[in-house]
Structures are given as C-alpha cells and as structure tokens.
Amino acid sequence: MQLLILVLLPVAFLLLPGIIGGWEARPHSRPYMAYVQIAMWRGVKTCGGVLIRDDVVLTAAHCNDKQG
C-alpha cells in the first residue's frame, strides 16, 4: 500500500491546475500581466508577474528562489 501511494502521489500533482478556482483569460485582455519562465538547474520554473514599468516585472520572491 505504501508503495502504491509513493508511485501515485507524484502523478496526482501533475493533474492539479496551476491556480485553483481560476479561469483562463482571453489573450491580450490583461496587458499588465506577465508570464515568467526562469531556467533552473532542474528545469524551468514558471510564475506570474505584473508590469510596473516597461522594463520591470514584479513577481513573488519564491519565483527567483535559488534552490528552485
């Protein structure tokens, strides 16, 4: 039984949506929002952000966590 849980648990996380209770916005309907991809040593981390200037995106601190 423990082996089954260990095997199925990682799969369950793949099935969860990124934002619970959210919905997909129409393309270009939120011009102040940003999609951030950060290359990490274990792959790519994705986060959201908001434009506060033409060249500055504000995002959560855990998005740039060096331990990834």
PQR file of N, CA, C, O and H, with PARSE charges and radii, in Angstrom:
ATOM      1  N   MET A   1       0.821  -1.198   0.000 -0.4000 1.5000
ATOM      2  CA  MET A   1       0.000   0.000   0.000 -0.0000 2.0000
ATOM      3  C   MET A   1       0.866   1.264   0.000  0.5500 1.7000
ATOM      4  O   MET A   1       0.565   2.218  -0.717 -0.5500 1.4000
ATOM      5  N   GLN A   2       1.937   1.276   0.797 -0.4000 1.5000
ATOM      6  CA  GLN A   2       2.813   2.447   0.847 -0.0000 2.0000
ATOM      7  C   GLN A   2       3.488   2.680  -0.497  0.5500 1.7000
ATOM      8  O   GLN A   2       3.678   3.822  -0.914 -0.5500 1.4000
ATOM      9  H   GLN A   2       2.181   0.501   1.379  0.4000 1.0000
ATOM     10  N   LEU A   3       3.850   1.596  -1.171 -0.4000 1.5000
ATOM     11  CA  LEU A   3       4.477   1.722  -2.483 -0.0000 2.0000
ATOM     12  C   LEU A   3       3.508   2.345  -3.474  0.5500 1.7000
ATOM     13  O   LEU A   3       3.903   3.191  -4.277 -0.5500 1.4000
ATOM     14  H   LEU A   3       3.696   0.668  -0.833  0.4000 1.0000
ATOM     15  N   LEU A   4       2.249   1.939  -3.430 -0.4000 1.5000
ATOM     16  CA  LEU A   4       1.244   2.494  -4.331 -0.0000 2.0000
ATOM     17  C   LEU A   4       1.087   3.996  -4.110  0.5500 1.7000
ATOM     18  O   LEU A   4       0.984   4.757  -5.073 -0.5500 1.4000
ATOM     19  H   LEU A   4       1.928   1.252  -2.779  0.4000 1.0000
ATOM     20  N   ILE A   5       1.067   4.421  -2.865 -0.4000 1.5000
ATOM     21  CA  ILE A   5       0.950   5.851  -2.561 -0.0000 2.0000
ATOM     22  C   ILE A   5       2.168   6.609  -3.079  0.5500 1.7000
ATOM     23  O   ILE A   5       2.027   7.689  -3.653 -0.5500 1.4000
ATOM     24  H   ILE A   5       1.150   3.803  -2.083  0.4000 1.0000
ATOM     25  N   LEU A   6       3.352   6.056  -2.883 -0.4000 1.5000
ATOM     26  CA  LEU A   6       4.566   6.720  -3.357 -0.0000 2.0000
ATOM     27  C   LEU A   6       4.608   6.817  -4.873  0.5500 1.7000
ATOM     28  O   LEU A   6       5.171   7.766  -5.417 -0.5500 1.4000
ATOM     29  H   LEU A   6       3.467   5.179  -2.418  0.4000 1.0000
ATOM     30  N   VAL A   7       4.024   5.854  -5.556 -0.4000 1.5000
ATOM     31  CA  VAL A   7       4.010   5.871  -7.021 -0.0000 2.0000
ATOM     32  C   VAL A   7       2.960   6.843  -7.544  0.5500 1.7000
ATOM     33  O   VAL A   7       3.214   7.555  -8.516 -0.5500 1.4000
ATOM     34  H   VAL A   7       3.566   5.082  -5.115  0.4000 1.0000
ATOM     35  N   LEU A   8       1.795   6.887  -6.925 -0.4000 1.5000
ATOM     36  CA  LEU A   8       0.696   7.710  -7.428 -0.0000 2.0000
ATOM     37  C   LEU A   8       0.749   9.163  -6.972  0.5500 1.7000
ATOM     38  O   LEU A   8       0.170  10.026  -7.632 -0.5500 1.4000
ATOM     39  H   LEU A   8       1.589   6.308  -6.135  0.4000 1.0000
ATOM     40  N   LEU A   9       1.412   9.454  -5.886 -0.4000 1.5000
ATOM     41  CA  LEU A   9       1.458  10.824  -5.375 -0.0000 2.0000
ATOM     42  C   LEU A   9       2.054  11.816  -6.366  0.5500 1.7000
ATOM     43  O   LEU A   9       1.462  12.876  -6.566 -0.5500 1.4000
ATOM     44  H   LEU A   9       1.882   8.753  -5.350  0.4000 1.0000
ATOM     45  N   PRO A  10       3.194  11.533  -6.999 -0.5600 1.5000
ATOM     46  CA  PRO A  10       3.720  12.492  -7.985  0.2800 2.0000
ATOM     47  C   PRO A  10       2.781  12.704  -9.169  0.5500 1.7000
ATOM     48  O   PRO A  10       2.723  13.804  -9.719 -0.5500 1.4000
ATOM     49  N   VAL A  11       2.053  11.678  -9.564 -0.4000 1.5000
ATOM     50  CA  VAL A  11       1.109  11.800 -10.676 -0.0000 2.0000
ATOM     51  C   VAL A  11      -0.045  12.715 -10.290  0.5500 1.7000
ATOM     52  O   VAL A  11      -0.525  13.486 -11.121 -0.5500 1.4000
ATOM     53  H   VAL A  11       2.100  10.785  -9.117  0.4000 1.0000
ATOM     54  N   ALA A  12      -0.494  12.643  -9.050 -0.4000 1.5000
ATOM     55  CA  ALA A  12      -1.599  13.481  -8.596 -0.0000 2.0000
ATOM     56  C   ALA A  12      -1.251  14.961  -8.696  0.5500 1.7000
ATOM     57  O   ALA A  12      -2.117  15.771  -9.026 -0.5500 1.4000
ATOM     58  H   ALA A  12      -0.104  12.017  -8.374  0.4000 1.0000
ATOM     59  N   PHE A  13      -0.009  15.330  -8.420 -0.4000 1.5000
ATOM     60  CA  PHE A  13       0.390  16.732  -8.512 -0.0000 2.0000
ATOM     61  C   PHE A  13       0.385  17.223  -9.950  0.5500 1.7000
ATOM     62  O   PHE A  13       0.176  18.413 -10.187 -0.5500 1.4000
ATOM     63  H   PHE A  13       0.694  14.672  -8.152  0.4000 1.0000
ATOM     64  N   LEU A  14       0.608  16.351 -10.907 -0.4000 1.5000
ATOM     65  CA  LEU A  14       0.570  16.748 -12.316 -0.0000 2.0000
ATOM     66  C   LEU A  14      -0.844  17.070 -12.769  0.5500 1.7000
ATOM     67  O   LEU A  14      -1.027  17.827 -13.722 -0.5500 1.4000
ATOM     68  H   LEU A  14       0.777  15.384 -10.715  0.4000 1.0000
ATOM     69  N   LEU A  15      -1.838  16.512 -12.108 -0.4000 1.5000
ATOM     70  CA  LEU A  15      -3.223  16.713 -12.503 -0.0000 2.0000
ATOM     71  C   LEU A  15      -3.829  17.989 -11.938  0.5500 1.7000
ATOM     72  O   LEU A  15      -4.875  18.434 -12.412 -0.5500 1.4000
ATOM     73  H   LEU A  15      -1.689  15.897 -11.334  0.4000 1.0000
ATOM     74  N   LEU A  16      -3.196  18.586 -10.936 -0.4000 1.5000
ATOM     75  CA  LEU A  16      -3.734  19.795 -10.320 -0.0000 2.0000
ATOM     76  C   LEU A  16      -3.509  21.007 -11.212  0.5500 1.7000
ATOM     77  O   LEU A  16      -2.434  21.149 -11.795 -0.5500 1.4000
ATOM     78  H   LEU A  16      -2.346  18.225 -10.551  0.4000 1.0000
ATOM     79  N   PRO A  17      -4.500  21.882 -11.330 -0.5600 1.5000
ATOM     80  CA  PRO A  17      -4.293  23.106 -12.103  0.2800 2.0000
ATOM     81  C   PRO A  17      -3.331  24.039 -11.376  0.5500 1.7000
ATOM     82  O   PRO A  17      -3.147  23.929 -10.164 -0.5500 1.4000
ATOM     83  N   GLY A  18      -2.721  24.952 -12.117 -0.4000 1.5000
ATOM     84  CA  GLY A  18      -1.779  25.886 -11.520 -0.0000 2.0000
ATOM     85  C   GLY A  18      -2.434  26.833 -10.534  0.5500 1.7000
ATOM     86  O   GLY A  18      -1.846  27.161  -9.503 -0.5500 1.4000
ATOM     87  H   GLY A  18      -2.870  25.041 -13.102  0.4000 1.0000
ATOM     88  N   ILE A  19      -3.639  27.274 -10.837 -0.4000 1.5000
ATOM     89  CA  ILE A  19      -4.370  28.177  -9.958 -0.0000 2.0000
ATOM     90  C   ILE A  19      -5.724  27.542  -9.680  0.5500 1.7000
ATOM     91  O   ILE A  19      -6.507  27.320 -10.603 -0.5500 1.4000
ATOM     92  H   ILE A  19      -4.117  27.007 -11.674  0.4000 1.0000
ATOM     93  N   ILE A  20      -5.999  27.253  -8.431 -0.4000 1.5000
ATOM     94  CA  ILE A  20      -7.250  26.595  -8.069 -0.0000 2.0000
ATOM     95  C   ILE A  20      -8.371  27.617  -8.064  0.5500 1.7000
ATOM     96  O   ILE A  20      -8.254  28.672  -7.439 -0.5500 1.4000
ATOM     97  H   ILE A  20      -5.362  27.433  -7.681  0.4000 1.0000
ATOM     98  N   GLY A  21      -9.446  27.311  -8.753 -0.4000 1.5000
ATOM     99  CA  GLY A  21     -10.596  28.197  -8.810 -0.0000 2.0000
ATOM    100  C   GLY A  21     -10.452  29.324  -9.822  0.5500 1.7000
ATOM    101  O   GLY A  21     -11.320  30.192  -9.906 -0.5500 1.4000
ATOM    102  H   GLY A  21      -9.541  26.454  -9.261  0.4000 1.0000
ATOM    103  N   GLY A  22      -9.373  29.323 -10.586 -0.4000 1.5000
ATOM    104  CA  GLY A  22      -9.158  30.367 -11.587 -0.0000 2.0000
ATOM    105  C   GLY A  22      -9.741  29.984 -12.934  0.5500 1.7000
ATOM    106  O   GLY A  22     -10.284  28.891 -13.095 -0.5500 1.4000
ATOM    107  H   GLY A  22      -8.667  28.618 -10.517  0.4000 1.0000
ATOM    108  N   TRP A  23      -9.632  30.871 -13.886 -0.4000 1.5000
ATOM    109  CA  TRP A  23     -10.071  30.581 -15.240 -0.0000 2.0000
ATOM    110  C   TRP A  23      -9.120  31.250 -16.213  0.5500 1.7000
ATOM    111  O   TRP A  23      -8.414  32.199 -15.873 -0.5500 1.4000
ATOM    112  H   TRP A  23      -9.191  31.759 -13.755  0.4000 1.0000
ATOM    113  N   GLU A  24      -9.120  30.736 -17.423 -0.4000 1.5000
ATOM    114  CA  GLU A  24      -8.221  31.245 -18.449 -0.0000 2.0000
ATOM    115  C   GLU A  24      -8.742  32.573 -19.000  0.5500 1.7000
ATOM    116  O   GLU A  24      -9.914  32.690 -19.359 -0.5500 1.4000
ATOM    117  H   GLU A  24      -9.694  29.965 -17.699  0.4000 1.0000
ATOM    118  N   ALA A  25      -7.878  33.548 -19.062 -0.4000 1.5000
ATOM    119  CA  ALA A  25      -8.246  34.870 -19.584 -0.0000 2.0000
ATOM    120  C   ALA A  25      -8.107  34.884 -21.103  0.5500 1.7000
ATOM    121  O   ALA A  25      -7.323  34.125 -21.673 -0.5500 1.4000
ATOM    122  H   ALA A  25      -6.926  33.453 -18.771  0.4000 1.0000
ATOM    123  N   ARG A  26      -8.865  35.740 -21.738 -0.4000 1.5000
ATOM    124  CA  ARG A  26      -8.727  35.915 -23.190 -0.0000 2.0000
ATOM    125  C   ARG A  26      -7.341  36.469 -23.489  0.5500 1.7000
ATOM    126  O   ARG A  26      -6.837  37.305 -22.739 -0.5500 1.4000
ATOM    127  H   ARG A  26      -9.502  36.357 -21.275  0.4000 1.0000
ATOM    128  N   PRO A  27      -6.719  36.017 -24.573 -0.5600 1.5000
ATOM    129  CA  PRO A  27      -5.398  36.555 -24.932  0.2800 2.0000
ATOM    130  C   PRO A  27      -5.430  38.078 -25.064  0.5500 1.7000
ATOM    131  O   PRO A  27      -6.353  38.634 -25.659 -0.5500 1.4000
ATOM    132  N   HIS A  28      -4.444  38.733 -24.521 -0.4000 1.5000
ATOM    133  CA  HIS A  28      -4.236  40.187 -24.588 -0.0000 2.0000
ATOM    134  C   HIS A  28      -5.278  40.997 -23.812  0.5500 1.7000
ATOM    135  O   HIS A  28      -5.350  42.214 -23.979 -0.5500 1.4000
ATOM    136  H   HIS A  28      -3.694  38.281 -24.038  0.4000 1.0000
ATOM    137  N   SER A  29      -6.096  40.340 -22.958 -0.4000 1.5000
ATOM    138  CA  SER A  29      -7.096  41.081 -22.184 -0.0000 2.0000
ATOM    139  C   SER A  29      -6.517  41.661 -20.891  0.5500 1.7000
ATOM    140  O   SER A  29      -7.160  42.487 -20.244 -0.5500 1.4000
ATOM    141  H   SER A  29      -6.037  39.351 -22.822  0.4000 1.0000
ATOM    142  N   ARG A  30      -5.321  41.239 -20.512 -0.4000 1.5000
ATOM    143  CA  ARG A  30      -4.657  41.738 -19.308 -0.0000 2.0000
ATOM    144  C   ARG A  30      -3.241  42.170 -19.682  0.5500 1.7000
ATOM    145  O   ARG A  30      -2.291  41.436 -19.409 -0.5500 1.4000
ATOM    146  H   ARG A  30      -4.798  40.568 -21.038  0.4000 1.0000
ATOM    147  N   PRO A  31      -3.075  43.339 -20.297 -0.5600 1.5000
ATOM    148  CA  PRO A  31      -1.758  43.745 -20.808  0.2800 2.0000
ATOM    149  C   PRO A  31      -0.726  44.030 -19.719  0.5500 1.7000
ATOM    150  O   PRO A  31       0.458  44.164 -20.025 -0.5500 1.4000
ATOM    151  N   TYR A  32      -1.138  44.123 -18.474 -0.4000 1.5000
ATOM    152  CA  TYR A  32      -0.216  44.407 -17.377 -0.0000 2.0000
ATOM    153  C   TYR A  32       0.319  43.126 -16.730  0.5500 1.7000
ATOM    154  O   TYR A  32       1.181  43.198 -15.854 -0.5500 1.4000
ATOM    155  H   TYR A  32      -2.101  44.014 -18.225  0.4000 1.0000
ATOM    156  N   MET A  33      -0.175  41.966 -17.145 -0.4000 1.5000
ATOM    157  CA  MET A  33       0.274  40.694 -16.574 -0.0000 2.0000
ATOM    158  C   MET A  33       1.445  40.136 -17.372  0.5500 1.7000
ATOM    159  O   MET A  33       1.553  40.363 -18.577 -0.5500 1.4000
ATOM    160  H   MET A  33      -0.875  41.908 -17.856  0.4000 1.0000
ATOM    161  N   ALA A  34       2.316  39.405 -16.691 -0.4000 1.5000
ATOM    162  CA  ALA A  34       3.487  38.810 -17.343 -0.0000 2.0000
ATOM    163  C   ALA A  34       3.568  37.327 -17.001  0.5500 1.7000
ATOM    164  O   ALA A  34       3.213  36.911 -15.899 -0.5500 1.4000
ATOM    165  H   ALA A  34       2.228  39.220 -15.712  0.4000 1.0000
ATOM    166  N   TYR A  35       4.038  36.544 -17.954 -0.4000 1.5000
ATOM    167  CA  TYR A  35       4.321  35.123 -17.754 -0.0000 2.0000
ATOM    168  C   TYR A  35       5.833  35.005 -17.662  0.5500 1.7000
ATOM    169  O   TYR A  35       6.538  35.356 -18.609 -0.5500 1.4000
ATOM    170  H   TYR A  35       4.327  36.882 -18.849  0.4000 1.0000
ATOM    171  N   VAL A  36       6.339  34.518 -16.543 -0.4000 1.5000
ATOM    172  CA  VAL A  36       7.776  34.486 -16.287 -0.0000 2.0000
ATOM    173  C   VAL A  36       8.267  33.039 -16.318  0.5500 1.7000
ATOM    174  O   VAL A  36       7.713  32.172 -15.643 -0.5500 1.4000
ATOM    175  H   VAL A  36       5.766  34.233 -15.774  0.4000 1.0000
ATOM    176  N   GLN A  37       9.309  32.789 -17.106 -0.4000 1.5000
ATOM    177  CA  GLN A  37       9.971  31.484 -17.114 -0.0000 2.0000
ATOM    178  C   GLN A  37      11.408  31.686 -16.671  0.5500 1.7000
ATOM    179  O   GLN A  37      12.123  32.521 -17.224 -0.5500 1.4000
ATOM    180  H   GLN A  37       9.759  33.494 -17.655  0.4000 1.0000
ATOM    181  N   ILE A  38      11.832  30.921 -15.675 -0.4000 1.5000
ATOM    182  CA  ILE A  38      13.191  31.027 -15.150 -0.0000 2.0000
ATOM    183  C   ILE A  38      13.866  29.673 -15.317  0.5500 1.7000
ATOM    184  O   ILE A  38      13.369  28.658 -14.828 -0.5500 1.4000
ATOM    185  H   ILE A  38      11.251  30.242 -15.225  0.4000 1.0000
ATOM    186  N   ALA A  39      15.003  29.661 -16.012 -0.4000 1.5000
ATOM    187  CA  ALA A  39      15.751  28.417 -16.205 -0.0000 2.0000
ATOM    188  C   ALA A  39      16.444  28.047 -14.899  0.5500 1.7000
ATOM    189  O   ALA A  39      17.242  28.821 -14.368 -0.5500 1.4000
ATOM    190  H   ALA A  39      15.408  30.485 -16.409  0.4000 1.0000
ATOM    191  N   MET A  40      16.137  26.874 -14.392 -0.4000 1.5000
ATOM    192  CA  MET A  40      16.738  26.366 -13.165 -0.0000 2.0000
ATOM    193  C   MET A  40      17.554  25.132 -13.524  0.5500 1.7000
ATOM    194  O   MET A  40      17.414  24.591 -14.621 -0.5500 1.4000
ATOM    195  H   MET A  40      15.489  26.246 -14.823  0.4000 1.0000
ATOM    196  N   TRP A  41      18.388  24.692 -12.622 -0.4000 1.5000
ATOM    197  CA  TRP A  41      19.211  23.517 -12.915 -0.0000 2.0000
ATOM    198  C   TRP A  41      18.368  22.257 -13.026  0.5500 1.7000
ATOM    199  O   TRP A  41      18.813  21.270 -13.612 -0.5500 1.4000
ATOM    200  H   TRP A  41      18.501  25.132 -11.731  0.4000 1.0000
ATOM    201  N   ARG A  42      17.141  22.271 -12.468 -0.4000 1.5000
ATOM    202  CA  ARG A  42      16.256  21.104 -12.557 -0.0000 2.0000
ATOM    203  C   ARG A  42      15.167  21.282 -13.600  0.5500 1.7000
ATOM    204  O   ARG A  42      14.228  20.487 -13.640 -0.5500 1.4000
ATOM    205  H   ARG A  42      16.779  23.073 -11.993  0.4000 1.0000
ATOM    206  N   GLY A  43      15.261  22.283 -14.430 -0.4000 1.5000
ATOM    207  CA  GLY A  43      14.230  22.517 -15.432 -0.0000 2.0000
ATOM    208  C   GLY A  43      13.840  23.982 -15.471  0.5500 1.7000
ATOM    209  O   GLY A  43      14.652  24.862 -15.187 -0.5500 1.4000
ATOM    210  H   GLY A  43      16.023  22.929 -14.397  0.4000 1.0000
ATOM    211  N   VAL A  44      12.603  24.231 -15.820 -0.4000 1.5000
ATOM    212  CA  VAL A  44      12.106  25.599 -15.952 -0.0000 2.0000
ATOM    213  C   VAL A  44      11.048  25.851 -14.890  0.5500 1.7000
ATOM    214  O   VAL A  44      10.142  25.038 -14.704 -0.5500 1.4000
ATOM    215  H   VAL A  44      11.943  23.516 -16.051  0.4000 1.0000
ATOM    216  N   LYS A  45      11.161  26.972 -14.197 -0.4000 1.5000
ATOM    217  CA  LYS A  45      10.158  27.388 -13.222 -0.0000 2.0000
ATOM    218  C   LYS A  45       9.294  28.447 -13.888  0.5500 1.7000
ATOM    219  O   LYS A  45       9.816  29.346 -14.548 -0.5500 1.4000
ATOM    220  H   LYS A  45      11.897  27.633 -14.349  0.4000 1.0000
ATOM    221  N   THR A  46       7.982  28.353 -13.723 -0.4000 1.5000
ATOM    222  CA  THR A  46       7.079  29.342 -14.300 -0.0000 2.0000
ATOM    223  C   THR A  46       6.333  30.060 -13.183  0.5500 1.7000
ATOM    224  O   THR A  46       5.932  29.450 -12.192 -0.5500 1.4000
ATOM    225  H   THR A  46       7.558  27.623 -13.187  0.4000 1.0000
ATOM    226  N   CYS A  47       6.157  31.346 -13.359 -0.4000 1.5000
ATOM    227  CA  CYS A  47       5.451  32.190 -12.392 -0.0000 2.0000
ATOM    228  C   CYS A  47       4.706  33.283 -13.150  0.5500 1.7000
ATOM    229  O   CYS A  47       4.908  33.491 -14.347 -0.5500 1.4000
ATOM    230  H   CYS A  47       6.483  31.842 -14.164  0.4000 1.0000
ATOM    231  N   GLY A  48       3.858  33.958 -12.431 -0.4000 1.5000
ATOM    232  CA  GLY A  48       3.196  35.128 -12.969 -0.0000 2.0000
ATOM    233  C   GLY A  48       3.821  36.385 -12.393  0.5500 1.7000
ATOM    234  O   GLY A  48       4.531  36.339 -11.388 -0.5500 1.4000
ATOM    235  H   GLY A  48       3.694  33.789 -11.459  0.4000 1.0000
ATOM    236  N   GLY A  49       3.552  37.486 -13.028 -0.4000 1.5000
ATOM    237  CA  GLY A  49       4.060  38.757 -12.545 -0.0000 2.0000
ATOM    238  C   GLY A  49       3.201  39.888 -13.076  0.5500 1.7000
ATOM    239  O   GLY A  49       2.277  39.668 -13.859 -0.5500 1.4000
ATOM    240  H   GLY A  49       2.976  37.523 -13.844  0.4000 1.0000
ATOM    241  N   VAL A  50       3.511  41.089 -12.647 -0.4000 1.5000
ATOM    242  CA  VAL A  50       2.786  42.270 -13.102 -0.0000 2.0000
ATOM    243  C   VAL A  50       3.802  43.316 -13.548  0.5500 1.7000
ATOM    244  O   VAL A  50       4.826  43.521 -12.896 -0.5500 1.4000
ATOM    245  H   VAL A  50       4.262  41.268 -12.011  0.4000 1.0000
ATOM    246  N   LEU A  51       3.509  43.969 -14.657 -0.4000 1.5000
ATOM    247  CA  LEU A  51       4.391  45.014 -15.175 -0.0000 2.0000
ATOM    248  C   LEU A  51       4.217  46.272 -14.336  0.5500 1.7000
ATOM    249  O   LEU A  51       3.108  46.787 -14.197 -0.5500 1.4000
ATOM    250  H   LEU A  51       2.677  43.802 -15.187  0.4000 1.0000
ATOM    251  N   ILE A  52       5.319  46.762 -13.778 -0.4000 1.5000
ATOM    252  CA  ILE A  52       5.242  48.022 -13.032 -0.0000 2.0000
ATOM    253  C   ILE A  52       5.929  49.150 -13.794  0.5500 1.7000
ATOM    254  O   ILE A  52       5.748  50.323 -13.467 -0.5500 1.4000
ATOM    255  H   ILE A  52       6.220  46.344 -13.891  0.4000 1.0000
ATOM    256  N   ARG A  53       6.717  48.798 -14.807 -0.4000 1.5000
ATOM    257  CA  ARG A  53       7.318  49.724 -15.771 -0.0000 2.0000
ATOM    258  C   ARG A  53       7.485  48.955 -17.067  0.5500 1.7000
ATOM    259  O   ARG A  53       7.279  47.742 -17.097 -0.5500 1.4000
ATOM    260  H   ARG A  53       6.864  47.845 -15.073  0.4000 1.0000
ATOM    261  N   ASP A  54       7.851  49.633 -18.125 -0.4000 1.5000
ATOM    262  CA  ASP A  54       8.046  48.953 -19.405 -0.0000 2.0000
ATOM    263  C   ASP A  54       9.116  47.873 -19.338  0.5500 1.7000
ATOM    264  O   ASP A  54       9.063  46.897 -20.087 -0.5500 1.4000
ATOM    265  H   ASP A  54       8.019  50.618 -18.101  0.4000 1.0000
ATOM    266  N   ASP A  55      10.084  48.041 -18.449 -0.4000 1.5000
ATOM    267  CA  ASP A  55      11.199  47.093 -18.383 -0.0000 2.0000
ATOM    268  C   ASP A  55      11.345  46.416 -17.020  0.5500 1.7000
ATOM    269  O   ASP A  55      12.406  45.866 -16.725 -0.5500 1.4000
ATOM    270  H   ASP A  55      10.127  48.834 -17.840  0.4000 1.0000
ATOM    271  N   VAL A  56      10.292  46.442 -16.175 -0.4000 1.5000
ATOM    272  CA  VAL A  56      10.361  45.849 -14.836 -0.0000 2.0000
ATOM    273  C   VAL A  56       9.110  45.004 -14.584  0.5500 1.7000
ATOM    274  O   VAL A  56       7.983  45.466 -14.766 -0.5500 1.4000
ATOM    275  H   VAL A  56       9.430  46.889 -16.415  0.4000 1.0000
ATOM    276  N   VAL A  57       9.337  43.748 -14.157 -0.4000 1.5000
ATOM    277  CA  VAL A  57       8.247  42.846 -13.787 -0.0000 2.0000
ATOM    278  C   VAL A  57       8.359  42.547 -12.300  0.5500 1.7000
ATOM    279  O   VAL A  57       9.426  42.161 -11.824 -0.5500 1.4000
ATOM    280  H   VAL A  57      10.252  43.373 -14.009  0.4000 1.0000
ATOM    281  N   LEU A  58       7.273  42.721 -11.565 -0.4000 1.5000
ATOM    282  CA  LEU A  58       7.223  42.396 -10.143 -0.0000 2.0000
ATOM    283  C   LEU A  58       6.588  41.021  -9.998  0.5500 1.7000
ATOM    284  O   LEU A  58       5.503  40.772 -10.524 -0.5500 1.4000
ATOM    285  H   LEU A  58       6.406  43.035 -11.951  0.4000 1.0000
ATOM    286  N   THR A  59       7.270  40.124  -9.280 -0.4000 1.5000
ATOM    287  CA  THR A  59       6.762  38.772  -9.066 -0.0000 2.0000
ATOM    288  C   THR A  59       7.044  38.357  -7.629  0.5500 1.7000
ATOM    289  O   THR A  59       7.695  39.096  -6.890 -0.5500 1.4000
ATOM    290  H   THR A  59       8.151  40.326  -8.853  0.4000 1.0000
ATOM    291  N   ALA A  60       6.573  37.208  -7.230 -0.4000 1.5000
ATOM    292  CA  ALA A  60       6.774  36.724  -5.863 -0.0000 2.0000
ATOM    293  C   ALA A  60       8.224  36.301  -5.643  0.5500 1.7000
ATOM    294  O   ALA A  60       8.905  35.887  -6.582 -0.5500 1.4000
ATOM    295  H   ALA A  60       6.044  36.607  -7.831  0.4000 1.0000
ATOM    296  N   ALA A  61       8.688  36.408  -4.413 -0.4000 1.5000
ATOM    297  CA  ALA A  61      10.081  36.078  -4.096 -0.0000 2.0000
ATOM    298  C   ALA A  61      10.404  34.619  -4.382  0.5500 1.7000
ATOM    299  O   ALA A  61      11.521  34.308  -4.797 -0.5500 1.4000
ATOM    300  H   ALA A  61       8.135  36.744  -3.651  0.4000 1.0000
ATOM    301  N   HIS A  62       9.442  33.711  -4.169 -0.4000 1.5000
ATOM    302  CA  HIS A  62       9.741  32.297  -4.386 -0.0000 2.0000
ATOM    303  C   HIS A  62       9.970  31.968  -5.860  0.5500 1.7000
ATOM    304  O   HIS A  62      10.500  30.902  -6.176 -0.5500 1.4000
ATOM    305  H   HIS A  62       8.535  33.964  -3.832  0.4000 1.0000
ATOM    306  N   CYS A  63       9.586  32.852  -6.752 -0.4000 1.5000
ATOM    307  CA  CYS A  63       9.823  32.620  -8.183 -0.0000 2.0000
ATOM    308  C   CYS A  63      11.303  32.691  -8.532  0.5500 1.7000
ATOM    309  O   CYS A  63      11.733  32.080  -9.510 -0.5500 1.4000
ATOM    310  H   CYS A  63       9.156  33.717  -6.496  0.4000 1.0000
ATOM    311  N   ASN A  64      12.079  33.415  -7.758 -0.4000 1.5000
ATOM    312  CA  ASN A  64      13.511  33.544  -8.020 -0.0000 2.0000
ATOM    313  C   ASN A  64      14.333  32.857  -6.928  0.5500 1.7000
ATOM    314  O   ASN A  64      15.486  33.217  -6.693 -0.5500 1.4000
ATOM    315  H   ASN A  64      11.729  33.911  -6.963  0.4000 1.0000
ATOM    316  N   ASP A  65      13.742  31.885  -6.273 -0.4000 1.5000
ATOM    317  CA  ASP A  65      14.434  31.133  -5.222 -0.0000 2.0000
ATOM    318  C   ASP A  65      15.578  30.344  -5.834  0.5500 1.7000
ATOM    319  O   ASP A  65      15.357  29.518  -6.720 -0.5500 1.4000
ATOM    320  H   ASP A  65      12.805  31.593  -6.463  0.4000 1.0000
ATOM    321  N   LYS A  66      16.776  30.585  -5.381 -0.4000 1.5000
ATOM    322  CA  LYS A  66      17.966  29.939  -5.953 -0.0000 2.0000
ATOM    323  C   LYS A  66      17.965  28.427  -5.766  0.5500 1.7000
ATOM    324  O   LYS A  66      18.615  27.710  -6.528 -0.5500 1.4000
ATOM    325  H   LYS A  66      16.955  31.256  -4.661  0.4000 1.0000
ATOM    326  N   GLN A  67      17.245  27.934  -4.766 -0.4000 1.5000
ATOM    327  CA  GLN A  67      17.206  26.491  -4.529 -0.0000 2.0000
ATOM    328  C   GLN A  67      16.202  25.794  -5.430  0.5500 1.7000
ATOM    329  O   GLN A  67      16.216  24.569  -5.554 -0.5500 1.4000
ATOM    330  H   GLN A  67      16.717  28.516  -4.147  0.4000 1.0000
ATOM    331  N   GLY A  68      15.325  26.576  -6.062 -0.4000 1.5000
ATOM    332  CA  GLY A  68      14.369  26.121  -7.039 -0.0000 2.0000
ATOM    333  C   GLY A  68      13.592  24.939  -6.709  0.5500 1.7000
ATOM    334  O   GLY A  68      12.760  24.505  -7.506 -0.5500 1.4000
ATOM    335  H   GLY A  68      15.314  27.571  -5.961  0.4000 1.0000
TER
END
